[in-house]
Amino acid sequence: MEPIYIFALFTLILAASIIAQIISKVTHTPSIVFLLSAGILLGPECIGVIDPYLYGDGLRLVVTLAVVIIVFDGGINIDIKHLRTVSHSVLALVSVGVLITMIGGAVAAHLLVGLEWAFAFLFGALIAATGPTVIVPLMRDMRVNNRIRSILEM
């Protein structure tokens, strides 16, 4: 993929994200709502400006960069001293919580959307894996007890 197309893709995603953040601040709504809406709107199911198949490696590069920034940001904001006090809760949430989320997501996908069980469990696993990506930005927008915030952000 040509570098100019990667730059254009990155610029479009950045502009849409900035607009989503501004709308979020004005409406006092968590930014994740508008960021997801912008992705859906620009994606192949609506306007079709961003087509994952068309951009191929270019989109993967932008997504990888975004994930790196999110994970790095999460890492620099971890309070190690506080983590020690909530480690048992985090372990329970990571083990049992992920399992419940995966199974619940699979059952919902099967019953509500009609996915076959194999795809339903894949969907449940994706929800469980991406949950923290959604929770961390939400915690920044909401007033949450520090103990609960620490547990959920791990």
TACORGI-V113593 format. One record per residue. RES is the residue in three letters. OMEGA is omega in degrees with one decimal (NA if undefined). Layout:
BEGIN
res | omega
RES | OMEGA
RES | OMEGA
END
This chain:
BEGIN
res | omega
MET | -179.7
GLU | 179.0
PRO | -179.1
ILE | 178.6
TYR | 176.4
ILE | 178.0
PHE | 179.1
ALA | 178.4
LEU | 179.5
PHE | 179.9
THR | 178.8
LEU | 179.2
ILE | 178.7
LEU | 179.4
ALA | 178.6
ALA | 179.4
SER | 178.3
ILE | 177.9
ILE | 178.5
ALA | 179.0
GLN | 179.1
ILE | 178.3
ILE | 179.0
SER | 179.7
LYS | -177.8
VAL | -176.2
THR | -177.8
HIS | 179.1
THR | 177.9
PRO | -174.7
SER | -178.1
ILE | 179.2
VAL | -177.1
PHE | 176.5
LEU | 176.4
LEU | 179.0
SER | 178.6
ALA | 178.1
GLY | 178.1
ILE | -177.9
LEU | -177.9
LEU | -176.7
GLY | -173.4
PRO | -178.5
GLU | 179.3
CYS | -176.7
ILE | 177.8
GLY | 178.7
VAL | 178.3
ILE | 178.5
ASP | -177.0
PRO | -179.0
TYR | -179.7
LEU | -176.6
TYR | 175.1
GLY | -176.6
ASP | 179.4
GLY | 178.4
LEU | 178.3
ARG | 177.8
LEU | 179.6
VAL | 179.8
VAL | 178.4
THR | 177.6
LEU | 179.4
ALA | 179.2
VAL | 178.1
VAL | -179.8
ILE | -179.7
ILE | -178.9
VAL | 178.3
PHE | 178.2
ASP | 176.9
GLY | -179.6
GLY | -177.9
ILE | 179.6
ASN | 179.0
ILE | 175.5
ASP | -174.3
ILE | 179.9
LYS | -179.8
HIS | 179.2
LEU | 179.9
ARG | -178.3
THR | -177.7
VAL | -173.1
SER | 179.8
HIS | 178.4
SER | 178.9
VAL | 179.5
LEU | 178.5
ALA | -179.5
LEU | -177.9
VAL | -178.1
SER | -176.5
VAL | -178.0
GLY | 179.4
VAL | 179.1
LEU | 178.5
ILE | 178.9
THR | -179.0
MET | -179.5
ILE | 178.5
GLY | 177.6
GLY | 179.2
ALA | 179.5
VAL | 179.3
ALA | -180.0
ALA | 179.7
HIS | -175.5
LEU | -175.0
LEU | -175.4
VAL | 179.1
GLY | 177.5
LEU | 173.2
GLU | -173.8
TRP | -178.7
ALA | 178.8
PHE | 178.7
ALA | 178.4
PHE | 173.6
LEU | 176.7
PHE | 178.6
GLY | 178.2
ALA | 178.0
LEU | 178.0
ILE | -179.3
ALA | -178.1
ALA | -176.8
THR | 179.7
GLY | 179.6
PRO | 178.8
THR | 179.1
VAL | -174.9
ILE | -176.3
VAL | 177.1
PRO | 178.3
LEU | -179.8
MET | 179.0
ARG | -177.0
ASP | -175.3
MET | 174.3
ARG | -176.3
VAL | 176.0
ASN | -176.7
ASN | 179.5
ARG | 179.6
ILE | 178.7
ARG | -178.8
SER | -180.0
ILE | -176.4
LEU | -178.8
GLU | 178.8
MET | NA
END
